[in-house]
Amino acid sequence: MQKKKNIAIIGGDARYLPLIHALNKMSDFRIQILGFEQVEQSYTGVMQSTIDNLETSELDAVILPITGIDNQGYVETMFSNQPIQLTKKWFQSLPKRCLVFTGISNDTLNEFVSSSNVSLVKLMERNDVAIYNSIPTAEGAIMLAIQHTDITIHHAHVFVFGYGRVGETTAHSFAGLGANISVVSDSESDLARIYERGWKGYSLDQIEHAIDKCQILINTIPARVVDKSLLEKMNSQAIIIDLASKPGGINFDFAEKRGIQAIHALGLPGMVAPKTAGEILADRIATILLNAQ
């Protein structure tokens, strides 16, 4: 019989409760959770532990919050009042076989991992996770558009900046509700596909000549693409929903000066569909662990 893999789940947001449930249903894993003191153990069905009691030498995987750790090594603990700090020495105590899962990383986490023998898996940089997550992200963008406008999405002029994994799903989702879709991309292959879809396509250099028609702007590009010059040409009644990671792609200060509502909508999967988002993460983590040597 194959030995169960030991997993420590340290902190996390609302997505992590269904993640815990999903992994706990699988017979391949033995799970300990840290930073969930406010959740009844009878609800999670999983043993709660602490950093001091955790036998790091026995771990096959560590699952950090989507946000990873901050610059001081602290993890997000939505379900605990007790701070959890991970140090370089702690990472160095992990065995070489251990995989460390995070959503995103930063210089501190990169440094801690590089000084140890373990491998870092950045879930949000994986193509499969990003595509799965694009579904609740797009639905969240639709929710925000409905809540913050006084028009229907049907026949609204929706401009989607970027045609990557999130941009493509978002454009399709709004189109399914009858919106008039325009997509902004500097990729010739993207523009060809956009044309094939029957939508309007613009390069970043061209968009300023059409942006005045925009009623709902969805940005997915993690760079300052909606700057002062574009905002000056936009209708002040338009709404901007920025789905890009920090710092986003919008000049938020100038948007405010112009009276354009701009929402930086980070972490939508965890807010609008935590159960689905958590189960997606559990499925991907399980697949990676079971395929690991």
C-alpha positions in Angstrom: 0.0 0.0 0.0 1.3 3.4 -1.0 2.2 5.6 2.0 -0.1 8.6 2.6 1.4 12.0 1.8 1.6 14.4 4.7 0.2 17.9 4.0 0.3 21.0 6.2 -2.2 23.7 5.3 -1.0 27.0 6.8 -3.5 29.8 6.8 -5.8 30.9 4.0 -9.0 32.5 3.1 -12.6 31.3 2.4 -11.4 29.1 -0.5 -9.4 27.0 1.9 -12.3 25.4 3.8 -13.6 23.6 0.7 -10.0 22.9 -0.2 -9.5 21.2 3.1 -12.7 19.2 2.7 -11.8 18.1 -0.8 -8.3 17.0 0.1 -9.5 15.3 3.2 -11.9 13.1 1.2 -9.0 11.6 -0.7 -7.4 8.6 0.9 -3.9 9.6 -0.4 -3.3 12.4 2.1 -2.9 13.0 5.8 -3.7 16.6 6.6 -2.9 19.0 9.4 -4.1 22.6 9.4 -2.7 25.7 11.1 -4.4 29.0 11.5 -8.0 27.7 11.6 -8.7 28.0 15.4 -11.9 29.8 14.8 -13.3 26.9 12.7 -14.6 23.9 14.7 -12.6 20.8 14.1 -15.8 18.8 13.7 -16.5 21.0 10.6 -13.1 20.5 8.9 -12.7 16.9 10.1 -9.0 17.6 10.2 -6.4 17.7 13.0 -5.4 21.2 14.0 -1.8 21.9 14.8 0.7 24.7 15.6 4.0 25.7 14.1 5.8 24.5 17.2 4.1 21.0 17.1 4.5 20.5 13.4 7.0 17.8 12.4 8.4 19.4 9.4 10.7 16.5 8.5 7.6 14.3 7.8 6.0 16.8 5.4 5.5 16.0 1.7 3.7 19.3 1.0 3.0 22.7 2.6 0.1 24.7 1.3 0.4 28.4 1.9 -2.4 31.0 1.4 -2.9 32.3 -2.1 -1.0 35.4 -1.1 2.0 33.4 0.1 3.8 35.2 2.9 4.5 38.9 3.4 7.9 40.5 3.6 8.3 39.5 7.3 7.2 35.9 6.7 3.7 36.2 8.1 0.8 34.3 6.4 -2.8 35.3 6.0 -4.9 33.8 8.8 -8.5 34.7 8.2 -9.7 32.1 10.6 -7.3 32.8 13.5 -6.4 35.7 15.7 -2.9 34.2 16.3 -0.2 35.4 13.8 1.9 32.7 12.1 5.4 33.7 11.0 7.5 31.4 8.8 11.3 32.0 8.8 14.1 31.0 6.5 15.2 28.5 9.1 11.7 26.9 9.1 11.8 26.4 5.3 15.3 24.9 5.6 13.9 22.3 8.0 11.6 20.9 5.3 12.8 17.7 3.6 13.9 17.9 0.0 10.8 16.0 -1.3 8.5 18.6 0.1 6.6 20.8 -2.3 5.5 24.3 -1.2 2.3 25.5 -2.8 1.5 29.2 -3.0 -0.8 31.3 -5.2 1.8 34.0 -5.8 5.3 34.7 -4.5 7.5 37.6 -3.6 11.2 38.2 -3.0 11.0 37.0 0.6 9.3 33.7 -0.2 11.7 33.2 -3.2 14.7 33.8 -1.0 13.5 31.4 1.8 12.7 28.7 -0.7 16.0 29.1 -2.7 17.9 28.8 0.6 16.3 25.4 1.3 16.0 22.1 -0.6 12.3 22.4 -1.5 10.4 23.2 -4.7 8.0 26.1 -5.0 4.7 25.7 -6.9 3.1 29.0 -7.9 -0.4 27.9 -8.6 -1.6 31.2 -10.1 1.1 31.1 -12.7 0.0 27.7 -13.9 -2.0 27.7 -17.1 -4.5 25.1 -15.9 -5.3 26.9 -12.6 -5.5 30.3 -14.4 -8.0 28.9 -16.9 -10.2 27.3 -14.3 -10.1 30.4 -12.1 -11.0 32.6 -15.1 -14.6 31.3 -14.8 -15.4 32.6 -11.4 -13.4 35.7 -12.1 -15.5 36.5 -15.2 -18.7 35.8 -13.3 -17.5 38.2 -10.6 -16.8 40.9 -13.1 -20.4 40.4 -14.4 -21.7 40.7 -10.9 -19.8 44.0 -10.3 -21.0 45.4 -13.7 -24.6 44.7 -12.8 -24.2 46.1 -9.3 -22.5 49.3 -10.3 -24.2 50.3 -13.5 -27.8 51.5 -14.4 -27.7 49.8 -17.8 -28.2 46.2 -19.0 -25.2 44.2 -20.1 -27.2 43.3 -23.1 -26.2 45.7 -25.9 -23.7 47.5 -23.6 -20.3 48.4 -25.1 -17.8 46.3 -23.2 -14.1 46.8 -23.8 -11.8 44.0 -22.6 -8.1 44.9 -22.3 -6.1 41.8 -22.8 -7.0 38.4 -24.4 -5.1 36.0 -22.2 -6.7 33.3 -20.1 -8.9 35.7 -18.0 -9.5 38.2 -20.9 -10.8 35.5 -23.2 -13.2 33.9 -20.7 -14.4 37.4 -19.6 -15.1 38.5 -23.2 -17.0 35.2 -23.9 -19.0 35.6 -20.7 -20.1 39.2 -21.4 -20.8 38.3 -25.1 -23.1 35.5 -23.9 -25.2 38.1 -22.2 -25.6 40.1 -25.4 -22.9 42.7 -24.9 -21.1 44.4 -27.8 -17.5 43.3 -27.3 -14.3 45.1 -28.2 -11.0 43.6 -27.2 -7.7 45.4 -26.9 -4.5 43.4 -27.6 -1.1 43.9 -29.2 -1.0 40.3 -30.3 -1.7 39.8 -34.1 -2.9 36.2 -33.4 -5.2 37.5 -30.7 -6.6 40.1 -33.1 -7.2 37.5 -35.7 -9.1 35.3 -33.2 -11.1 38.3 -32.1 -12.1 39.0 -35.7 -13.1 35.3 -36.1 -15.4 35.7 -33.1 -17.1 38.6 -34.8 -15.9 41.1 -32.2 -14.0 44.4 -32.7 -10.3 44.3 -32.1 -7.9 47.1 -31.4 -4.2 47.5 -30.6 -3.2 49.6 -27.7 -2.2 52.3 -30.2 -5.6 52.3 -31.9 -7.9 52.2 -28.9 -7.9 55.9 -28.1 -9.9 56.5 -31.2 -12.8 54.2 -30.0 -12.6 54.4 -26.2 -15.3 57.1 -26.0 -17.9 54.4 -26.9 -16.9 52.3 -23.9 -19.5 51.8 -21.1 -17.8 49.0 -19.2 -14.1 48.6 -19.3 -12.6 45.3 -18.0 -8.8 45.3 -17.7 -6.8 42.1 -17.4 -3.3 43.5 -18.3 -1.0 43.8 -15.3 0.6 47.1 -16.6 -0.5 50.7 -16.8 -2.5 50.6 -20.0 -5.4 52.8 -19.1 -3.6 56.1 -18.5 -4.5 59.7 -18.3 -4.7 60.1 -22.1 -7.3 57.3 -22.4 -9.2 58.4 -19.3 -9.6 61.9 -20.7 -11.4 60.4 -23.8 -13.7 58.1 -21.8 -17.3 58.9 -21.0 -17.3 59.8 -17.3 -20.4 57.5 -16.9 -18.4 54.5 -17.8 -17.2 52.0 -15.2 -13.8 50.3 -15.0 -13.3 46.9 -13.4 -9.6 46.0 -13.1 -8.9 42.3 -12.8 -5.2 42.6 -13.1 -2.8 41.9 -10.2 -1.3 44.7 -8.2 -0.7 47.5 -9.0 -3.3 47.0 -11.8 -3.5 48.6 -15.1 -5.4 51.8 -14.4 -4.4 55.3 -13.3 -6.9 55.2 -10.4 -6.1 58.7 -9.2 -6.9 60.3 -12.5 -10.0 58.1 -12.9 -11.2 59.5 -9.6 -10.5 63.1 -10.7 -12.6 62.5 -13.8 -15.4 61.0 -11.8 -15.0 57.6 -13.4 -15.7 54.7 -11.1 -12.8 52.3 -11.1 -12.8 49.1 -9.1 -9.7 47.1 -8.5 -11.3 43.7 -8.1 -8.7 41.4 -6.7 -9.4 37.8 -5.6 -12.8 37.5 -7.2 -12.8 33.7 -7.2 -12.5 33.6 -3.4 -15.2 36.1 -3.0 -17.9 35.1 -5.5 -17.3 31.3 -5.6 -15.1 30.1 -2.7 -16.4 26.6 -2.9 -15.6 26.2 -6.6 -12.3 28.0 -6.3 -11.2 25.9 -3.3 -12.2 22.6 -5.1 -10.2 23.7 -8.2 -7.1 24.3 -6.1 -7.6 21.0 -4.3 -7.9 19.1 -7.6 -4.7 20.7 -9.0 -2.7 20.3 -5.8 -3.7 16.6 -5.6 -2.8 16.0 -9.2 0.6 17.6 -8.8 1.4 15.7 -5.6 0.2 12.3 -6.9 2.4 12.8 -10.0 5.4 13.8 -8.0 8.2 11.3 -7.6 
